[in-house]
Amino acid sequence: MPAGRRRPTGGDFPDRGDRRLGGRIARTPRKRYGPRIADRPSVPIPKAELHLHIEGTLEPELALAVAERNRLPLPYADAAELRARYQFHNLQSFLDVYYETMDVLRTEEDFADLAGGYLDRARAQGVRHAEIFFDPQAHIERGVPMATVVEGLWSVLAASDHRYGITSRLIMCFLRDRSLASAMEALESALPYRDRIVAVGLDSAEVGHPPSEFVELFDRARQEGFRCVAHAGEEGPSGYIWEALDLLRVDRIDHGNRCMEDPALVARLREEQVPLTVCPLSNLRLGAVGRVEDHPLLTMLDAGLLVTVNSDDPAYFGGYIDDNYRLIQQHLGIDDAQLLQLAGNSFRAAFLSDAERARYLTELEEYSPADR
Protein backbone atom coordinates (compact mmCIF):
# COMPACT_ATOMS: atom_id res chain seq x y z
CA MET A 1 0.00 0.00 0.00
CA PRO A 2 1.52 3.40 -0.97
CA ALA A 3 2.72 5.67 1.80
CA GLY A 4 -0.05 7.86 3.13
CA ARG A 5 -2.96 5.74 1.89
CA ARG A 6 -5.37 4.69 4.62
CA ARG A 7 -6.93 1.26 4.33
CA PRO A 8 -10.71 1.70 4.60
CA THR A 9 -12.44 0.32 7.67
CA GLY A 10 -15.59 -1.71 7.45
CA GLY A 11 -17.83 1.31 8.03
CA ASP A 12 -16.34 3.49 5.32
CA PHE A 13 -18.04 1.97 2.29
CA PRO A 14 -21.31 0.19 1.55
CA ASP A 15 -21.57 -3.57 1.92
CA ARG A 16 -21.52 -5.05 -1.59
CA GLY A 17 -22.45 -8.53 -0.43
CA ASP A 18 -22.04 -11.19 -3.08
CA ARG A 19 -21.35 -8.62 -5.83
CA ARG A 20 -17.69 -8.49 -4.75
CA LEU A 21 -16.64 -11.15 -7.23
CA GLY A 22 -13.14 -10.22 -8.31
CA GLY A 23 -11.36 -8.28 -11.01
CA ARG A 24 -12.60 -9.76 -14.29
CA ILE A 25 -16.33 -10.15 -14.59
CA ALA A 26 -18.01 -10.37 -17.96
CA ARG A 27 -21.73 -9.76 -17.81
CA THR A 28 -24.53 -8.67 -20.02
CA PRO A 29 -26.82 -5.89 -18.80
CA ARG A 30 -29.71 -7.18 -16.73
CA LYS A 31 -33.23 -6.65 -17.96
CA ARG A 32 -35.40 -4.60 -15.61
CA TYR A 33 -39.14 -4.36 -15.58
CA GLY A 34 -41.42 -1.76 -14.06
CA PRO A 35 -40.69 1.87 -13.18
CA ARG A 36 -37.21 2.86 -12.10
CA ILE A 37 -35.85 6.00 -10.46
CA ALA A 38 -34.49 7.27 -13.76
CA ASP A 39 -37.80 6.70 -15.55
CA ARG A 40 -40.09 8.50 -13.10
CA PRO A 41 -40.79 12.23 -12.84
CA SER A 42 -39.12 12.83 -9.52
CA VAL A 43 -36.70 14.80 -7.43
CA PRO A 44 -33.21 13.75 -8.61
CA ILE A 45 -31.07 11.62 -6.32
CA PRO A 46 -28.86 13.73 -4.03
CA LYS A 47 -25.31 13.34 -5.28
CA ALA A 48 -21.83 14.83 -5.47
CA GLU A 49 -20.06 15.65 -8.72
CA LEU A 50 -16.32 15.01 -8.54
CA HIS A 51 -15.23 15.18 -12.18
CA LEU A 52 -16.40 18.42 -13.75
CA HIS A 53 -14.29 20.82 -15.82
CA ILE A 54 -15.78 24.28 -15.38
CA GLU A 55 -14.55 25.30 -18.83
CA GLY A 56 -16.47 22.31 -20.15
CA THR A 57 -19.76 23.85 -18.97
CA LEU A 58 -19.44 26.73 -21.45
CA GLU A 59 -22.73 26.38 -23.31
CA PRO A 60 -22.80 27.85 -26.84
CA GLU A 61 -25.26 30.56 -25.84
CA LEU A 62 -22.99 31.79 -23.05
CA ALA A 63 -19.89 31.49 -25.22
CA LEU A 64 -21.44 33.74 -27.86
CA ALA A 65 -22.69 36.25 -25.28
CA VAL A 66 -19.28 36.47 -23.59
CA ALA A 67 -17.55 36.76 -26.97
CA GLU A 68 -19.76 39.71 -27.86
CA ARG A 69 -19.20 41.34 -24.48
CA ASN A 70 -15.43 41.01 -24.87
CA ARG A 71 -15.46 41.97 -28.56
CA LEU A 72 -13.97 38.62 -29.49
CA PRO A 73 -16.53 37.32 -31.97
CA LEU A 74 -16.61 33.60 -32.63
CA PRO A 75 -16.94 32.52 -36.28
CA TYR A 76 -20.44 31.07 -35.83
CA ALA A 77 -23.77 32.60 -36.80
CA ASP A 78 -25.61 31.29 -33.77
CA ALA A 79 -25.57 28.73 -30.95
CA ALA A 80 -26.92 25.99 -33.21
CA GLU A 81 -24.00 26.38 -35.61
CA LEU A 82 -21.49 26.30 -32.75
CA ARG A 83 -23.18 23.28 -31.17
CA ALA A 84 -22.90 21.45 -34.48
CA ARG A 85 -19.12 21.54 -34.00
CA TYR A 86 -19.53 19.34 -30.93
CA GLN A 87 -19.03 16.10 -32.85
CA PHE A 88 -15.85 14.31 -31.77
CA HIS A 89 -14.07 11.06 -32.57
CA ASN A 90 -11.43 11.12 -29.83
CA LEU A 91 -10.06 13.24 -26.99
CA GLN A 92 -7.88 15.43 -29.19
CA SER A 93 -10.70 16.33 -31.58
CA PHE A 94 -12.66 17.52 -28.55
CA LEU A 95 -9.73 19.48 -27.09
CA ASP A 96 -9.27 21.40 -30.34
CA VAL A 97 -12.80 22.84 -30.09
CA TYR A 98 -12.62 23.14 -26.29
CA TYR A 99 -9.58 25.42 -26.36
CA GLU A 100 -10.92 27.48 -29.27
CA THR A 101 -14.17 28.22 -27.47
CA MET A 102 -12.47 28.83 -24.11
CA ASP A 103 -10.59 31.75 -25.66
CA VAL A 104 -13.56 34.05 -25.05
CA LEU A 105 -13.11 33.84 -21.27
CA ARG A 106 -11.16 36.93 -20.26
CA THR A 107 -12.61 38.66 -17.17
CA GLU A 108 -13.72 37.84 -13.63
CA GLU A 109 -17.30 38.39 -14.80
CA ASP A 110 -16.85 35.71 -17.47
CA PHE A 111 -15.69 33.12 -14.94
CA ALA A 112 -18.42 34.12 -12.50
CA ASP A 113 -21.06 33.63 -15.22
CA LEU A 114 -19.52 30.26 -16.04
CA ALA A 115 -19.69 29.09 -12.40
CA GLY A 116 -23.22 30.41 -11.88
CA GLY A 117 -24.47 28.72 -15.03
CA TYR A 118 -23.08 25.37 -13.94
CA LEU A 119 -24.40 25.58 -10.38
CA ASP A 120 -27.87 26.51 -11.58
CA ARG A 121 -28.00 23.41 -13.78
CA ALA A 122 -26.36 21.23 -11.14
CA ARG A 123 -28.95 22.21 -8.54
CA ALA A 124 -31.74 21.09 -10.87
CA GLN A 125 -29.98 17.73 -11.30
CA GLY A 126 -29.65 16.88 -7.62
CA VAL A 127 -26.05 17.93 -6.99
CA ARG A 128 -25.38 18.73 -3.32
CA HIS A 129 -21.59 18.99 -3.53
CA ALA A 130 -19.33 19.83 -6.49
CA GLU A 131 -15.56 19.54 -6.83
CA ILE A 132 -14.77 21.69 -9.82
CA PHE A 133 -11.69 21.42 -12.04
CA PHE A 134 -10.18 24.46 -13.72
CA ASP A 135 -7.20 24.72 -16.09
CA PRO A 136 -5.12 27.80 -15.20
CA GLN A 137 -2.36 27.16 -17.77
CA ALA A 138 -4.88 27.37 -20.60
CA HIS A 139 -5.81 30.85 -19.37
CA ILE A 140 -2.39 32.11 -18.29
CA GLU A 141 -0.92 31.39 -21.71
CA ARG A 142 -3.64 33.62 -23.20
CA GLY A 143 -2.70 36.46 -20.86
CA VAL A 144 -5.46 35.82 -18.31
CA PRO A 145 -3.81 35.73 -14.85
CA MET A 146 -4.53 33.20 -12.13
CA ALA A 147 -6.11 35.93 -9.99
CA THR A 148 -8.77 36.67 -12.64
CA VAL A 149 -9.74 33.01 -12.90
CA VAL A 150 -9.83 32.24 -9.19
CA GLU A 151 -11.44 35.49 -8.09
CA GLY A 152 -14.11 35.17 -10.77
CA LEU A 153 -14.97 31.59 -9.88
CA TRP A 154 -14.78 32.23 -6.15
CA SER A 155 -17.12 35.23 -6.32
CA VAL A 156 -19.84 32.63 -6.97
CA LEU A 157 -18.47 29.50 -5.27
CA ALA A 158 -17.92 31.26 -1.92
CA ALA A 159 -21.68 31.50 -1.53
CA SER A 160 -22.66 28.36 -3.44
CA ASP A 161 -24.09 26.63 -0.37
CA HIS A 162 -26.31 29.59 0.46
CA ARG A 163 -27.35 30.48 -3.10
CA TYR A 164 -27.64 27.03 -4.66
CA GLY A 165 -27.66 24.53 -1.80
CA ILE A 166 -24.38 23.11 -3.14
CA THR A 167 -21.10 23.03 -1.25
CA SER A 168 -18.12 23.36 -3.55
CA ARG A 169 -14.36 22.93 -3.81
CA LEU A 170 -11.86 23.98 -6.48
CA ILE A 171 -9.32 21.58 -7.99
CA MET A 172 -6.56 23.12 -10.10
CA CYS A 173 -5.54 20.84 -12.98
CA PHE A 174 -2.19 20.80 -14.76
CA LEU A 175 -2.14 20.26 -18.52
CA ARG A 176 -0.08 17.14 -19.12
CA ASP A 177 0.68 18.13 -22.73
CA ARG A 178 2.44 21.28 -21.51
CA SER A 179 5.90 21.40 -19.93
CA LEU A 180 6.74 20.61 -16.34
CA ALA A 181 8.13 24.14 -16.03
CA SER A 182 4.78 25.59 -17.09
CA ALA A 183 2.98 23.46 -14.51
CA MET A 184 5.41 24.53 -11.78
CA GLU A 185 4.74 28.17 -12.62
CA ALA A 186 1.01 27.56 -12.36
CA LEU A 187 1.49 25.89 -8.98
CA GLU A 188 3.50 28.86 -7.71
CA SER A 189 0.80 31.28 -8.85
CA ALA A 190 -1.83 29.21 -6.99
CA LEU A 191 -0.13 29.32 -3.60
CA PRO A 192 -1.89 32.53 -2.47
CA TYR A 193 -5.19 30.70 -2.99
CA ARG A 194 -4.58 27.61 -0.87
CA ASP A 195 -7.66 28.47 1.17
CA ARG A 196 -9.78 28.16 -1.96
CA ILE A 197 -8.11 25.31 -3.87
CA VAL A 198 -8.40 21.93 -2.15
CA ALA A 199 -6.47 19.76 -4.61
CA VAL A 200 -4.46 19.57 -7.81
CA GLY A 201 -5.09 17.28 -10.76
CA LEU A 202 -3.67 16.21 -14.12
CA ASP A 203 -5.72 16.39 -17.32
CA SER A 204 -5.70 17.11 -21.09
CA ALA A 205 -4.30 14.82 -23.81
CA GLU A 206 -3.34 11.60 -22.05
CA VAL A 207 -1.63 9.38 -24.62
CA GLY A 208 2.12 9.93 -24.64
CA HIS A 209 2.07 11.97 -21.43
CA PRO A 210 2.38 9.51 -18.53
CA PRO A 211 2.00 10.56 -14.89
CA SER A 212 5.66 9.73 -14.32
CA GLU A 213 6.58 13.02 -16.03
CA PHE A 214 5.06 14.98 -13.15
CA VAL A 215 6.40 13.35 -9.98
CA GLU A 216 8.35 16.44 -8.90
CA LEU A 217 5.28 18.62 -9.43
CA PHE A 218 2.96 16.45 -7.34
CA ASP A 219 5.56 16.05 -4.60
CA ARG A 220 5.71 19.82 -4.34
CA ALA A 221 1.92 20.16 -4.39
CA ARG A 222 1.57 17.72 -1.48
CA GLN A 223 4.24 19.62 0.46
CA GLU A 224 2.13 22.75 -0.01
CA GLY A 225 -0.90 20.99 1.46
CA PHE A 226 -2.91 20.10 -1.65
CA ARG A 227 -4.73 16.81 -2.14
CA CYS A 228 -3.96 15.04 -5.42
CA VAL A 229 -6.03 13.47 -8.20
CA ALA A 230 -5.16 12.55 -11.80
CA HIS A 231 -6.82 11.58 -15.06
CA ALA A 232 -5.55 8.12 -15.95
CA GLY A 233 -6.79 5.13 -17.93
CA GLU A 234 -9.22 7.04 -20.16
CA GLU A 235 -7.30 6.74 -23.45
CA GLY A 236 -3.98 5.92 -21.82
CA PRO A 237 -3.12 2.37 -20.70
CA SER A 238 -3.74 0.82 -17.31
CA GLY A 239 -0.05 1.39 -16.56
CA TYR A 240 -0.81 5.09 -16.25
CA ILE A 241 -3.15 4.26 -13.35
CA TRP A 242 -0.35 2.38 -11.59
CA GLU A 243 1.92 5.41 -12.07
CA ALA A 244 -0.70 7.80 -10.73
CA LEU A 245 -1.09 5.65 -7.62
CA ASP A 246 2.55 4.81 -6.96
CA LEU A 247 4.40 7.88 -8.25
CA LEU A 248 1.93 10.75 -7.89
CA ARG A 249 0.27 9.14 -4.82
CA VAL A 250 -3.15 10.40 -5.79
CA ASP A 251 -6.27 10.15 -3.66
CA ARG A 252 -8.57 9.52 -6.64
CA ILE A 253 -8.34 8.34 -10.24
CA ASP A 254 -10.31 10.36 -12.77
CA HIS A 255 -11.85 8.06 -15.40
CA GLY A 256 -9.86 4.83 -14.83
CA ASN A 257 -11.95 2.72 -17.24
CA ARG A 258 -8.97 0.76 -18.55
CA CYS A 259 -8.21 -0.65 -15.12
CA MET A 260 -10.47 -3.52 -16.15
CA GLU A 261 -7.76 -4.75 -18.54
CA ASP A 262 -5.49 -5.55 -15.56
CA PRO A 263 -6.81 -8.00 -12.92
CA ALA A 264 -4.00 -7.13 -10.50
CA LEU A 265 -4.90 -3.45 -10.73
CA VAL A 266 -8.58 -4.19 -10.21
CA ALA A 267 -7.68 -6.17 -7.08
CA ARG A 268 -5.62 -3.29 -5.75
CA LEU A 269 -8.27 -0.66 -6.47
CA ARG A 270 -10.85 -2.86 -4.73
CA GLU A 271 -8.60 -3.55 -1.73
CA GLU A 272 -7.67 0.10 -1.21
CA GLN A 273 -11.08 1.44 -2.28
CA VAL A 274 -9.50 4.07 -4.52
CA PRO A 275 -12.31 6.21 -5.94
CA LEU A 276 -12.81 6.26 -9.70
CA THR A 277 -14.64 9.23 -11.22
CA VAL A 278 -16.24 7.68 -14.30
CA CYS A 279 -17.96 9.76 -17.01
CA PRO A 280 -20.25 7.64 -19.23
CA LEU A 281 -21.49 10.27 -21.69
CA SER A 282 -17.96 11.58 -22.12
CA ASN A 283 -16.68 8.08 -22.84
CA LEU A 284 -19.41 7.60 -25.43
CA ARG A 285 -18.92 10.95 -27.17
CA LEU A 286 -15.12 10.61 -27.34
CA GLY A 287 -15.18 7.04 -28.62
CA ALA A 288 -13.81 5.29 -25.53
CA VAL A 289 -16.83 2.99 -25.94
CA GLY A 290 -18.67 2.36 -29.17
CA ARG A 291 -22.09 1.96 -27.52
CA VAL A 292 -23.43 2.80 -24.08
CA GLU A 293 -24.04 -0.93 -23.62
CA ASP A 294 -20.28 -1.53 -23.94
CA HIS A 295 -19.42 0.71 -21.01
CA PRO A 296 -17.58 -1.15 -18.19
CA LEU A 297 -19.39 0.64 -15.34
CA LEU A 298 -21.57 -2.31 -14.35
CA THR A 299 -18.57 -4.64 -14.39
CA MET A 300 -16.63 -2.14 -12.28
CA LEU A 301 -19.43 -2.05 -9.72
CA ASP A 302 -19.66 -5.83 -9.62
CA ALA A 303 -15.89 -5.99 -9.11
CA GLY A 304 -16.33 -4.05 -5.85
CA LEU A 305 -14.71 -0.83 -7.10
CA LEU A 306 -15.57 2.54 -5.56
CA VAL A 307 -17.07 4.01 -8.74
CA THR A 308 -18.75 7.40 -9.08
CA VAL A 309 -20.65 8.89 -12.03
CA ASN A 310 -19.92 12.39 -13.33
CA SER A 311 -20.44 14.61 -16.38
CA ASP A 312 -16.86 15.75 -17.26
CA ASP A 313 -17.55 18.46 -19.91
CA PRO A 314 -21.35 18.45 -20.10
CA ALA A 315 -21.83 21.36 -22.50
CA TYR A 316 -19.88 19.40 -25.11
CA PHE A 317 -21.02 15.85 -24.35
CA GLY A 318 -24.78 16.23 -24.38
CA GLY A 319 -25.74 16.02 -20.72
CA TYR A 320 -25.16 16.94 -17.09
CA ILE A 321 -24.81 14.54 -14.19
CA ASP A 322 -28.41 13.35 -13.85
CA ASP A 323 -28.46 12.78 -17.61
CA ASN A 324 -25.55 10.37 -17.04
CA TYR A 325 -27.50 8.64 -14.25
CA ARG A 326 -30.49 8.17 -16.54
CA LEU A 327 -28.26 6.94 -19.35
CA ILE A 328 -26.70 4.14 -17.32
CA GLN A 329 -29.97 3.00 -15.81
CA GLN A 330 -31.72 2.88 -19.15
CA HIS A 331 -28.90 1.21 -21.11
CA LEU A 332 -26.79 -0.79 -18.63
CA GLY A 333 -29.47 -2.38 -16.49
CA ILE A 334 -28.29 -0.50 -13.40
CA ASP A 335 -31.01 -0.97 -10.81
CA ASP A 336 -32.29 1.52 -8.23
CA ALA A 337 -30.13 0.11 -5.43
CA GLN A 338 -27.00 0.47 -7.57
CA LEU A 339 -27.97 4.00 -8.56
CA LEU A 340 -28.25 4.90 -4.88
CA GLN A 341 -24.93 3.12 -4.24
CA LEU A 342 -23.27 5.29 -6.88
CA ALA A 343 -24.66 8.41 -5.23
CA GLY A 344 -23.40 7.23 -1.84
CA ASN A 345 -20.00 6.52 -3.35
CA SER A 346 -19.85 10.10 -4.60
CA PHE A 347 -20.16 11.48 -1.07
CA ARG A 348 -17.74 8.93 0.37
CA ALA A 349 -15.13 9.78 -2.28
CA ALA A 350 -15.48 13.56 -1.91
CA PHE A 351 -13.13 15.91 -0.09
CA LEU A 352 -15.75 16.66 2.58
CA SER A 353 -15.56 17.19 6.29
CA ASP A 354 -16.96 14.37 8.42
CA ALA A 355 -19.95 16.54 9.32
CA GLU A 356 -20.71 17.40 5.69
CA ARG A 357 -20.37 13.77 4.62
CA ALA A 358 -22.69 12.58 7.37
CA ARG A 359 -25.27 15.23 6.46
CA TYR A 360 -25.32 14.24 2.81
CA LEU A 361 -25.40 10.50 3.48
CA THR A 362 -28.32 11.03 5.85
CA GLU A 363 -30.14 12.97 3.13
CA LEU A 364 -29.48 10.14 0.72
CA GLU A 365 -30.78 7.53 3.18
CA GLU A 366 -34.00 9.54 3.51
CA TYR A 367 -34.36 10.13 -0.22
CA SER A 368 -37.51 9.09 -2.04
CA PRO A 369 -37.99 9.68 -5.78
CA ALA A 370 -41.55 10.73 -5.05
CA ASP A 371 -40.43 13.65 -2.85
CA ARG A 372 -41.89 17.00 -3.86
N, C-alpha and C positions, 0 to 999 in steps of 0.2 A: 504494500500500500504506500503511495507516495507520501513524502513528509507533509504534514499539515492536513491530511485528509482524515476526517473523523468517520469511523465506521458507524453507520446508522444503528440506533437501538431499535428494539422491537416496536416501540410506540411511534417511531418517526414516520412510517409509511404504511399505507393500507395493506391489510392482509389480502394476498392474492390467491390464497387457497391452492386448489389444484391447477391453477393456470400457470404456476411457476414451473415450467416444463423443460427449461434448458435453452441453449443458444440457437438451435437451428430447428425451427418449427415451420413446416409448410402446411398452410391451410387454405381452404377456399372460404370466401365470405359466407357467413351464416345467413340463412333466410330468416326474416322476421315478419311477423304478422301482427296486425292491429296497430293502433296509434303509438307513436313514439314521441319523445320529447321534441325532436327536431321537426316533426310533422305537424305539431299542434300550435295554434296561435297561443302564445304564452309569454310570460316573462322569461327572458333568456337566463340560462344558468349563470350564477355568479362565478367569475373566473378571473385569473390574472393573465396578462399578456407579457411574455418575457422575451419575445423575439420580434421586434418592431422597429424598423428604420424610419425615423421621423421624416426624412427626405422622401421616403417611399410612400408617404401619405399625401403627396402633392397632387391633388386631383387636377385634371386639365382646366377646369373652370377657375380654380385658384391660381394656377400657373399663369394663365392668360391675364387675369386681373393684376397679379403682382408684376408681370412683365410690362403691362401698360403703365402701372404706377411708377415703375422705375425707368420707364422709357427704354426698355430693352425688348422690343417686340419679337415674339416668336414667329417663325415662318409658317403659321397655320391660320386658316381662315376662322376657325371656331374650335370649340372643345371636341366636337365629333371628329374633326380631321386629326386633331392631336391624339385623341384616344385610339384612332385607327392605327397609329404607329405602335401601339402596345401589343404587338404580335412578335413573339420571341421564339428562338429555337434552342438557345442555350444561355448560360449566365452572361457571357460577354455581349451577346446581342441585346440583352436587357440593359447592361451597364452603359452601353453606348447612348441609349436614349435617356437613361436615368441621369447621367452627368450633363447631357445637353439641356434637359429641362431644369435641373437644379440651378443652372447658371442664373436664373432670374432672382434667386434669393440673395438679397444684398443688405437689408436693414434689420434692425431689431423688430420692427413691425412685421416684416415678412415672416420671421421665425415665430413670432407670437401668433400670427394668423395660422401658421402651419400647425402649431401645437394645439391651439383652440379647435381647429377643424377636426383633428384626430380625436381629441378627448370627447367632443360632442358625439361623434359617431361611435366611439368606444362605449360611452355611457349607454347608448341605445342598444348595444350588443352584449350587455351584461358584464363589462369589465369593471372590476373593483380596484385593481392594482395594475399599473403599467410600468414596465422597465424599458425605457426608450433609448434606442441607439441613436447616436449622431456621428457624423464623419467630419471632424474639423479640418483634416488635411484637404479635403475636396473644396472647402470654403477658403481656407488660408491661401491656397495656391491661386485663388481668384482675387485675392486682395481683401477678403472679408475676414477680419480678425476674430480670434477666439472669443473675445469679450462680446462682440456683436451677436455671435451665435448663442452663447450661454445666457447672456442677459435677456435676449429675446425669448428663448425657450422658457427661462426661469420666471419671466414676468407672468406667465400663465401657469407653469407647473407648481410654483410656490403656493398657489391657492387652489390646486386641482381637487383636493379633498373637499374643500368647502364649496367650490363652484360646480363640480361635476360628480362628487361622491366617489372619486378615484384617487387613491394615493399613487404617488409616482416617484420614480428614480431615474437618473440619467446615467447612461453607460456610453463612454467615449470609445469609439472604435478606431483602430489604426487600419489603414489601407495596405494590405499585404503586397500589392503590386507597386507600391512606392518604396523608397529606400528606407533603410533603418534610421539613417540620419534624419530624414523627414519626420519619421514617427517619434524620434527622441525630441525633436523640436516641438512637436505637438504636445507631448507629455509635459515638457517644461512649461508650455504656455497654459496648461490646465491646472498647474499646482495651486494657483490662487483660488481655484474653485473646488477644492477638495470637499467642502461642505455641501456641494451640490451634485458632485459626480461620485457615484458609489462604486463604479467598476470601470475597467477597460476591457475592450474586446478586439477581435481581429476579423476583418471581413474583406469584401471585394473579391476579385478574380482568384480562385483557389488553386487551380491546376498550375503546377510549376512554382508555387510559392508556399513551401511547407512551413509549419509552425517553427521548425528548428532554426529558421532565419531570425527569429525574434526573441530568443532566450534572454539576451541582455536587456531588452526593452521590458519584458514582463517581470524580470527580476527587480528592475528599478521601480516599476509600478507597484509591486507588492511592498517594497521598502517604503514607498510613499503612502501606503495604507489603502490602496485600491484592491477590490476584489477582481478576479480575472475570469473571463469567459473567452471562447474562441469558436468561430465557424470552422468546422472540420467534418469531412466525410459527406459533403453535399455532392460536389463533382470530384473532389480529390479522393484518394484511396483511404482505406481504413487505417493505413499506417499514419496518416495525418492525425487521426484521433489519438493513437498511442502517443505521438509527439506532443499533442496538446496537453494530454494528461501528465506525461512524465517530465517533459522539458518546460512547458509553460505553467504547469501545475494549476490548471484552471479548475474552477468550481462547477462550471457547466459546459456542455458541448452544444453549440448551436448547429442545428440540422442533425448530423450524425447518422443519417440513413444507412450509409455503407458499412456501418458496424456489423450488419447482419451477414456480411461476407466472411467474417472472422469469428468462429465460435469461441476462441479464447478471449477475444475482446468483449463479446457479448457476456461471457461469464464474469469478466471483471466489472463491466458496467452494472450488471445485476448485483454482484457482491457489494460493491461500493455505493450503489444507488446514485450514480452520477446522473444528474438531470440531462435530458435531451430535449431541445426546443425545436420540435418538428413543425414543418410548414407545408401542409398538403397541397393547397392551391398553388403555392410557389413552385413546388416540385413538379406539378402537372404543367404549369405554364412555361417552365424553363426546360422541360424535356427530361427531367430526372426520372420520371415514370411516363410511360406511354399512355396509360389509362389510369383513372382514379383507382380502379379495381386492382391494379398492380402495386399500389402503394404498400410499403412494409409495415405501416403503423399497427395493424392488428397483430401481426407476428411479433412486433416489438413488445406490445402489451402482454401477449401470451408468454413471452420470454422473461417476464418479470422486470422489464426495464422501466425506469422512472421517466415516462414520456409525457410531454406537454404538447398542446396544439396552439399554434400561433399564426399570424397573418403575414409576417415578413415585410413586404412592400405592397400593401393592399390596393393602393390606387392603380398599380400597374398589373396586378394579378387577378383582378376581378372579384375581390371580396375581402371583407374584414373578418374578425375572429369568429363571430357566430356563423358566418357563411362557411367557414372551414369546418365548424362543428356539424352543421347540417350536411355538408358534403360527405364527411366520413360516415355519418350515420346512415345516409341514404345509399351509399355506394359500397361501403366496406362491411356492412352488417354489424357495426358497432351498436351494442344495445344500450339501454338507458343507464344501467349500472356502470358500464364502462365509460360512458360520457361523463357521469358524475365523478368517476375515478380520475379521469383526465383533468377535470376542473380542480379536484382536490390536489392532484399532483402539481398543478400550476402554483397553488399557494405554498405547498411544501418546498418547492424548488426556488421560490422567490427570495430576494434579499429583504426580508421583512423582520421586524422585531417580533419577539415571542407574543407580545400582546396583540399586534396587528394580525399575525398568523392565526392565533386562536379566535379572534373576532371573525375573520373571514371563513374559517373552517366551520364555525358555529352557524354562520349564515348559510353556508352550503348544506349543512346537515338539516336545516330547517326549510330548505328550498322546496317549493312545489311548483311545477310548471303551470298550475292553474292560478297561481297568485295574481292578484290585480292591484 
